[in-house]
Amino acid sequence: MTIIRKIPVLKIIITIATLYSAPVFAANITLDSFIGATTDIDAAKLEKLAVAVEANLPETANHLQSNIGGRKALQQYASAMLTHGQAERLGKQWAGLIANSAMLDKAEKKDGSIWFPHAKDAGFFAGGIAAALSQYPQTTGNFSTGAGLTAPAAGQDIAEWFSQSVSALSRPARAAFDQSLRAAAVH
């Protein structure tokens, strides 16, 4: 076989190898693929991630809170939203997550104890955003506009600012929110 005949075969092999090794993202990112999709986020992938979050905010927050790698994925997603000019949209997502205070305040029994799963998930989501906002504080104003909140006072801790926004919750629900927020805000 001459070298000229080998070139088309090599091109086919390289093309096939490239197709199978390149990450391909479908039109929709599912909860199962969300964590893996938060690496190397470009504008197109960010839009798909944002649509996935907006499709079911409580379920997305729960999924990220419940899975290994969820904290890092959430922080990467929030950072990408802030650096791609989507701070206001991220604020709206967060506001949508905490809009139903009755759901956040709903207690459930598990293993003989009472817990507040929705407050915990919302706190986790807030913590991931707080970590990103601490890296990009110049985006806090746009985020607060989207969230419908007054911007934090100068020098105010972002976690404290988030906590104030759920002050109407019962003390146990706020405690669950705050604990999860602080755990997720760690870089």
HUCORPE-V931642 format. One record per helix or strand of 3 or more residues. SS is the DSSP state (A for helix, B for strand). FROM is the first residue (numbers start at 1). LEN is the number of residues. If there is no record, write none. Layout:
# HUCORPE-V931642
ss->SS from->FROM len->LEN
ss->SS from->FROM len->LEN
This chain:
# HUCORPE-V931642
ss->A from->3 len->19
ss->A from->31 len->4
ss->A from->36 len->3
ss->A from->43 len->13
ss->A from->57 len->10
ss->A from->70 len->14
ss->A from->87 len->12
ss->A from->101 len->4
ss->B from->108 len->3
ss->B from->113 len->3
ss->A from->117 len->19
ss->A from->137 len->11
ss->A from->158 len->7
ss->A from->171 len->14
